Amino acid sequence: MSLTVTKDYTSLYELNCSICLSIYKDPVTLPCGHHFCQQCIESALDAQEQHGLFTCPECRAENIAEQFLSTPSEKEETGIFCTYCIHSAVPAIKTCLHCEASLCVNHVRVHSKSEEHVLMEPTTSLGYRKCSIHKKVLEYYCSEHAVCICVSCCLAGEHRGHKVMLLAEGVEQKKEKLRNVLRNLNLEMENTEQGLQSLQDNKSKVQDKATREMERATSIFKDIRDQLESLEKQVLSDISKEQEQVLCQVSKLIQEQEIVKDKLTKKISHIEELCNMADPLTVLCDEEQGDNVDIRAGYYMFHAAQLLNKDLFSEILLTGLACIATELNIKVYGQEATGLTLDTNTAGIFVSISGDMKLATWSDLSCYPETPQRFEHNQVLSVLSFNSGRHYWDVEGPIGRGWGIGVAYPSITRAGQQSRFGYNSKSWALCGVNNSYSVRHNSQRISLPHYPSCHRIRVSLNYEGGRLMFYEMSNPIKLLYIFKATFTEPLHAAFWVGRADGSVCIKN
């Protein structure tokens, strides 16, 4: 607190602290009205603390310590004092917007309680609460312009005739909107918490599955290490053999280069002597012309560096790795689809099915009556379908001739161009036509870089993983293509045969 000095002070004595008898230093005022240096009164109160009773050193008024000690913190918080306490700086606890005055505890009790006397937290910034035009307190809210206005704005200002309301009504409407927003946010929070709970529930499932997969991976990697060790021995053996051959050639080249080096040394020495001779006749009569220098040295060095056939080792290594990867992929994703047979109820009328329901070939004659489930084109589905798990089946067809294999949903249409395998979103196909491979899905065709070299193709399906893979079972096995999709229906094995010599046969 600061000392309030009035005009009635006529002597220096009145400016003296009654404790230290010196002019006030950092003066403060107690609730009883007496003034002291802040350090002096704090020391006096500290001395009284052991008695549990605090009194004014001047008038002995009791219980003044709590109020005195709380004053500085309140001052630090607001720095706003009661407008009506003119003889001492008493902290204000409210500000009246109507009176534009700050009030302490005692003056709040006796202040007008009418609605126009709006009390708020202590503040000195009342300017923004007044109309910038009429300098009156903002008491109303114009909903049309969403601004706070004074009474003059309502009656004669630019907001005359607008829909206005008291600030209390306006704030209540806004709070109602905010409450609605809050309800929506709480609902969103509830949904978020439910989603979070669902994720947490799935977390343990993921961890369990990861544990199983790690155990499975450990076993697979052990097999990989065994195969890699075997491949390493093969590659190192080939490199060692090649090394012996190359070193033999390099040794011969080194001997030749040493001979060339000696010749060059002698020639360089002789030419240097000629260059340093002062007698022109001797230089010109010498037979050395300097244009017959043997340049084969550089060629031998380049040739020696190329002797080790890196491409050969790379080919052996990559071929071995590809074989390991392909066999591993089949081991991981493959479970033989035993009992896979062709469904004659879906076979096109010109598709002939063998007695064991494994072979489909082209027929010049109509083989079946037309039914709703029968394909218009030369296609047929399997009886068995898959809606989970990992499966594979092998199919044989003529190399480079007309055939197609893949998978399809049972809901695939049976007639029209869109019923052909790979020409819609419900089927995926690999085709062998004109001595080349291609894949097709949803009418998108991709030509493959591989040329047919084997009659047998393996189809590998990972339903949950959304993977459909085609392998040519050659030596080594070739991965032809991988389809990636999210399967939503059971999948049937699908087969297509070309005219004349087209055929496909299931091999289990």
N, C-alpha and C positions, 0 to 999 in steps of 0.2 A: 504494500500500500504506500501511497505517497501522502505526504503531509499537506493539508490544505491551509495555506497562509492567508489570513484575512487582513483587511485594511486597518483593523483595530490594533494590530501589533505596533506598539510605539517604542519599544525598547528591545535591546538585544537580549535582555533577560528572558523575554517571552519566547525567544527562539532557542533557548537552552534546554537540553534534555535534563530531566530531574534526576536521572541516575548518574550520568557522567558530568553534569553541569557544564557541558560544552554545547556549541551550536550543533543542531541536529545533523547527523550524518546518515544518509539513507533513511529518512524518517518514516515511521509507520504510525497508524492510529488504532487504538483498541476500541472495541464496541462501546466502552464507557465514555469515549471521547478524548481520552488523554493520549498525548503524543510522546514517542520515545525514539531513540536511535534503534534501528533494527537489531544491531549486534547487542546493544544493551538489554533490550527486552528479552531477546532469546537467551542471553546468559542468566537473566533473572528467573525466567521460567524454567530453565534447566535446573537451577538451584532449588526451585519449589517442587520439582518432579517427584522427589523422594517422599514428600508428604501427601501426594495424590490430590492436592488442591492448589489451583492456580488463582492468584489474585493480582489486581492492578497495584503496582508499587505506589501509586499516587493516592487512589481512593479506596483501595482494598476490595474492589468489586470482585466477586468470585466467578469461577467457571468461564474465564475468558480465553483460556489457552486453546481450546478446540476451535473456536471461531477464528482466533488469530492465526493458528497454524494452517487452517484451511484456506485462508484468504489468498496467499500467494499462488496456490495451485489453480484456484478459480480464476485468478487474474491471468495466469499464464494460458488458461484454456480459452478465455474469451477476450479479456482486456476491456470489457464493457462494464460500466458502473451505473448505479441508479441515478437517474436524472434529478430526482427530488432530494437526495441526500447531499445537500450542498456543503455541509460542514465536514464531511468525511467521505472517502472513496469506498462505498459499499458495493460489492459485486451485484450486478443485475442478473435475475434469473429468467425474465421475460421482457419482450419488447411489444408495446401496443402499436399496431399499425395505424389506428385512427388518431391517437395522440402523438404518434411519432416520439414516444418516450420509452426509456428503459426503466424497469422496475425491479427493486429488490424484494426480498421475501415479505417484509412488512407492508410495502406499498402495493404489492399485488393483492394482498388481503383486502385493502380498502378501495381498490380500483373498481371502476364501473364494470358491471357484469353484463351490460347490454350487448346485443349481437354485433353492433357496429364496432365495438371495441375488441378487435381480433388480436389475441395474444399469440406470440410465437417465440421461438428460441431467440436469445439475445443476439442482436445484430446492429451494425451501424450502417449497413448497406440497404437503405430504404428507397434509394433512387429508383431501382428497377421495379419497385412495388407501386410506383406512381405513374400516372399517365404522362407520357412525354409531351403531350400537347396541352392538357388542362392542369397538370401538376396536382392532380387529385389521386387519392388512393384507388387502386384497381380493385373493384368490388364485384364486377360482373364478367361473364364469359360469353363471347359471341361465337356460337357454334358454326355460323356460316363461314367466318374467316378464321376460326380456331385461334382467337387471341383474347387476352384479358383486357378489359376496358373499364373506364370509370363511368360515373353516373352521367357526366356531361356528354360522353361519347354516345350513350344510349339515347339521351333526350334531344341533343342538338348536333351531335357530331356525325361522322361518316357512317356510324353503325345505327343510325336512327332507322327504326322500322325493321331491323334485323331480329332474328330469333336469339334472344339473350337470356341468361339465367344467372343466378347468384353463383359465386365461386364455389360455395359448398355443394350446390346442386351439380355444377359442372364437374367438380372433382369426383362426386359420387358416381356420375355416369362413366367417367373415365376409369374409375376404380372397378366398376362393374365389368367394363370391357377387359380390363386387366385380369379380373377374376376369371372371366371366360378363357382368356389366354392361358392363365395359370392352370385351369382345369385341363385344357388341351395339352399343356406341357406335362402335367402330372400323368395324363393318359399315355403320352409319348414316353415318359419316364418308365411307366409300368410295362409298356411294350418292350422298351429297351432292356429293362431288367429281366423280362421273360426271355428275350433273345440271348442275353448274357448267361442266364441260367442254362438255357439250351446248349450254348457253346461250352459251358463248364461241364455239363453232363457228358457231352461228346468228347471232352478232353481226355477223360479216363479211357474211353473206348479207343481213341487214337493212340494213347500210350500203350494200351494192351496190344493193339494191332502192330504198333511199331516194334514192340518187344518180340512178337512172333516173327515179324519180317526180318529183324536183326539176326535171330537164331537161324532163320532160313538162309539169310545172306551169308552168314558165317560158314554154313555147310557148302554153299555154292562157291564161295571164294576159295575154300580148301580145294575143291575140284579144279578151279581155275589155276591155282598155284601149281598143282600137279601137272596140268597140261602145259603151263608156261615153262616149267622146268624142263619138260621133254622138248618143247620147242626151242628153248635156250640151248640145250645140248646140240640140237640139230644145226642151229644157226652158227654156233661157235665152231662146230666141226667143219662146216662149209667154209667159214672165214679162215680157219687154220690151213685148210688145204689150198685155198686161193692165195693165202699169204706165202706159202712155200713156193708156189709157182712165180708169184710176182717178185719175191726177193731174189730168186735165181736170175730172173731177167734184169732186175735192177743191179745186181752184182756185176753182170756183164757190162751193163751201161756205165757203171762206175769205172771199170777198167778202161773202157774206151775214152771216157771223159778225162781220166788221168793222162792218157797219152795226148789227147787234144790239148790239155792244159800245158803240158811240157812244151809242145810245139808252139803254142801261143806265147809262152814265156820267152822262148828264144827269139821268136819273131818280134815281140815287143821290144826286147833288149836291143836287137839289131837296128830296128827302126829308130829307137831313141838315140842311138849312137850317130846314125845318119843325120838326124835332126840337129844334133849338137856340133856337127862338123863345120868347120869354117871354110874348108877347101871345096869350092863348087864343082871342080872337075871330078873329085872323088865321089861326091854324092850323085852326080849325073851319070857317072859310069857304072855305078852299082846296079845290079840286076833287080833289086827289090823295088816293086811298084806299089805294094800295099793293097792290091785289088783282088788278091786271091786268098783272103782270110776265110777260114772254115767257119761257117755260121751254124753248123749242125749241133753245136753244144746246146743252144737254147731249145732246139727241137727235141733233143734227147731228154732234157729236163721236163719239158711239157708232156712228152709221151710217157715218161716214167710216172708222173703224177696221175695219169689216167689209167694206169694198168690195173689198179684195184677196182673191181666192178661193184660199185655201191648199189646199182640198180638191181643186181642179182640178189644181194642180201636183203634189200628192201622188199623185193617181190616175195622172197621166201618168208620173211617176217610177217608182212601184211597178209599174205595168203594164210599162214598159220593162225594169225590172230583172228582173221575173218572166219575161219573155220571154227575156232573156239567160240567166238561170239555167237555164230549162227547156231551151233549145237547147244550152247548154253540157253539161247533164247527159246529154242524148241523145248528144252528140258524144263525151263521155267514156266512157259505158257501152255505147254501141250498136255492134254489128257485125251487119249484116243477115243473118238466118238464111235464106239462099237454099236453095231446094230443099225447103222445108217442105211436106209433104203429109199428108193424113189416112190413117189406117190402118183400112181396112175390116174387118180382123179384130177390132178392138176396138169398132167402132160398134154402138150399140144397134140392136135389130131394127127400130125405127121411125125410124131416122136414115138418110136418103137421102144418098149421097155422089155428087157430080158426077163426070163422066168424067175431069176433070183433077185429081181428088182435092184440090180446094181449097175446095169449097162443101159445107156440111152443112145439110140442111133437115129439117123434120118431115114424116113420111109417115104417112098413115092405114093403109097396108098394110105388112105385114111384109116387110122387104127382104132379110134374111139368115137362115140357119139358126142355131140356138143352138149356141154353142161355149164352152169354158171361158174363153177370152180376151175374150168379148163382154160388154159392160156390160148390166145389166138396165135401166138408165135411159137417157135420150136423150143419151148422151155418146159421145165418141170421142177417141182420143189420136192424136198425130202419129207418123209412122213414125220420124222423126229424134228423137234424144234428145241431151241436153247433159250432160256430166260435168265441164266446165271452161270457162273463158273467159267473154267478155261477148257477148251476142247480143240482137237484137231482131227482132220481126216485127209486122206490122200486120194487124189483123183488122177487117172491116166487118160491121155488123149493123144491123137496123132500130132506129131511135131509140125508146127507151122500151119496146121489146117484150121478149119473153122470150128471153134468150141469156146465156151465161156463158163466160168464157175464163180461162185461167190455166195452171198447170203441175201435174204429178202424177208420183209415182214409178211405175215399172212394176209394183211389188208391191202397188198399191192393189187392194182387194177388188173383185170384179165384181158382186156382188149384195147386196141389202139397202140399208137407209137409209144405212149407213156407207160405201157405195160411191159416193155422190153427191159431186161435187167440192166441197170446202170443209167436208164433214161428217166429216172424219177428219184425222189428223196427217200424211197422206201427199199432201195436195193443197192448193193455194192458188188462190182464184178471185175474179174480179170479175164481178158480175152486173148486167145491165141489165133491170129489170122495173118495169112500171107507171110509166114515165117517171122513174125514179130509179136511182141507183147504190148498190151495197152490196158489201162484200168479206166473205169467209168463209174461216175456217181452223179445223180441229179443232172444228167445230160452233159456233164463236164468230162471230157476225154483227155487222158494224159498218156502219151507214148513213152514206153520204157526203153532204156538204153541196152537192155539185155536181149540177146538173140536166143531163141529156143535151142536147147542142147540136150534135153531130157524129156521123156514122155510123162514123168510123174511130177505132179504139183501137190504141195502140202498147203492146206488152208488151216490157219491157227486163229482161234477166236478167244478173246478175253472180254467177256460180256461186261462185267462191272468196270473194267479198265477202259472200255471203249476202244479196243484195238482189234483190227482184222488184218492179218498178215498172210502174205503169199510167199512160198519158198519153192524154188526149183530144186528138186532132190538130186542134183548132179553131184559130181565130186570135184571140188568141194561144193557143199550146199550153198545156193545163192538166195539171199533175201531179195525178192523182186519188188515188193511194195508194202507199205503199211497205211491202212485207212485209220483215221482217228475220228470217233464219233461218240455221241451219247445215245445209247440204244434205249428205246422206249417201248418196244414190243418184243415178243418172242421172235427168234430168228430161225428160219429154215435154211438149210443148205440149198443153193440154187444152181441149176445147170442149164446150159444152152448148147444146142448142136447146130452146126451149119449144114447146108444142103450137100447132097451127094456123099461126101466122105466124112462128114462130121460125126463125132461120137465122144462120149465121156463115160468113164467107168469108175465106180467107187472101189477103192482098194483098202480093205480093213484087215 
